[in-house]
Amino acid sequence: MSKDTYVQGEDVIATALRLVNLGPQAVTVSIKSRLMRPIKPPQIIANKPSLQLGPGADKNHGPKTLFKVGANTPRGAYALDCRLSDPVTKELLASDVTHFTVQ
C-alpha cells in the first residue's frame, strides 16, 4: 500500500501487485485477491483459477488504485489479502496480507 492511513479525498493505492516464479520451470497457480472492508463483505480484486507463470517470471501489476476515500467510505481497518495456490490440490503456495486504515 502507498500509505498506512488514508483520509477523505485520498486514493487508496496498492503500489505493488507482484507475481514471481523464482524456479527454473513454468508453474500454474490460482490467484485470489480481495479487499477486506470493516462493515461490508470482501470485494474481489482478482480471481483467476489458472494462471501460468513462466520460469524466472517477475512482473509487478501495480500500482493499482483500489478506491477513493469519500464521505460514505466506511472508516476503520481494511486489508488487502492476496493468495497463490495450486489449482489442482488447492495447497497454499504464497500469501500476503497488508493492513491499512481509513480515517
NORMOCOR-V555607 format. One record per run of one state. SS is the DSSP state (H for helix, E for strand, C for the rest). FROM is the first residue (numbers start at 1). TO is the last residue. If there is no record, write none. Layout:
SS,FROM,TO  SS,FROM,TO
This chain:
C,1,4  E,5,6  C,7,10  E,11,14  C,15,17  E,18,20  C,21,26  E,27,36  C,37,42  E,43,53  C,54,57  E,58,60  C,61,63  E,64,68  C,69,75  E,76,85  C,86,91  E,92,102  C,103,103
